[in-house]
Amino acid sequence: MDILDRLSNLDYIEKAAERLDKEAVLLDADKLSQDLQAKVVGQAQVCQDLAQ
């Protein structure tokens, strides 16, 4: 048994990861672009391109 097994519930983490892999993730491109622009100064076009 390694240190990660002792410090975490590995079975629970693996099952949760499998569930997340099966779920669709929807992103709002406009919101993502706005959030990126709020954190990155002077790169509005790059933020918009990344969000699309």
Sine and cosine of phi, psi and omega as CSV:
sin_phi,cos_phi,sin_psi,cos_psi,sin_omega,cos_omega
0.00,0.00,0.81,-0.59,0.00,-1.00
-1.00,-0.04,0.06,-1.00,-0.10,-1.00
-0.89,0.46,-0.61,0.79,-0.01,-1.00
-0.91,0.40,-0.60,0.80,0.05,-1.00
-0.89,0.45,-0.61,0.79,-0.03,-1.00
-0.97,0.24,-0.48,0.88,-0.08,-1.00
-0.99,-0.11,-0.13,0.99,-0.03,-1.00
-0.61,-0.79,0.30,-0.95,0.06,-1.00
-1.00,-0.07,1.00,0.08,-0.12,-0.99
-0.86,0.50,-0.64,0.77,0.01,-1.00
-0.87,0.49,-0.70,0.72,0.00,-1.00
-0.89,0.45,-0.68,0.73,-0.02,-1.00
-0.90,0.43,-0.67,0.74,0.01,-1.00
-0.91,0.41,-0.65,0.76,0.03,-1.00
-0.92,0.40,-0.65,0.76,0.03,-1.00
-0.90,0.43,-0.63,0.77,0.02,-1.00
-0.91,0.42,-0.63,0.77,0.05,-1.00
-0.89,0.45,-0.67,0.74,0.03,-1.00
-0.88,0.47,-0.68,0.73,-0.01,-1.00
-0.91,0.42,-0.56,0.83,0.03,-1.00
-0.92,0.40,-0.45,0.89,-0.05,-1.00
-1.00,0.04,-0.31,0.95,-0.04,-1.00
-1.00,0.04,0.61,-0.79,0.08,-1.00
-0.98,0.18,0.63,-0.77,0.02,-1.00
-0.92,-0.38,0.86,-0.52,0.00,-1.00
-0.96,-0.28,0.76,-0.65,0.01,-1.00
-0.90,-0.44,0.63,-0.78,0.09,-1.00
-1.00,0.02,0.94,-0.33,-0.10,-0.99
-0.87,0.49,-0.65,0.76,-0.01,-1.00
-0.91,0.42,-0.69,0.72,0.01,-1.00
-0.91,0.42,-0.67,0.74,0.03,-1.00
-0.88,0.48,-0.69,0.72,0.02,-1.00
-0.88,0.48,-0.69,0.72,0.02,-1.00
-0.89,0.45,-0.69,0.72,0.00,-1.00
-0.90,0.43,-0.65,0.76,0.03,-1.00
-0.91,0.42,-0.68,0.73,-0.01,-1.00
-0.90,0.43,-0.49,0.87,0.03,-1.00
-0.93,0.36,-0.41,0.91,-0.05,-1.00
-0.98,-0.21,-0.38,0.93,-0.06,-1.00
-0.88,-0.48,0.88,-0.48,-0.07,-1.00
-1.00,0.01,0.74,-0.67,0.14,-0.99
0.99,0.16,0.23,0.97,-0.02,-1.00
-0.78,-0.63,0.72,0.69,-0.08,-1.00
-0.86,0.50,-0.69,0.73,-0.03,-1.00
-0.91,0.41,-0.64,0.77,0.03,-1.00
-0.89,0.45,-0.68,0.73,0.02,-1.00
-0.88,0.47,-0.66,0.75,0.03,-1.00
-0.92,0.40,-0.66,0.76,0.02,-1.00
-0.90,0.44,-0.67,0.74,0.02,-1.00
-0.90,0.43,-0.60,0.80,-0.05,-1.00
-0.95,0.31,-0.41,0.91,-0.01,-1.00
-0.99,0.11,0.00,0.00,0.00,0.00
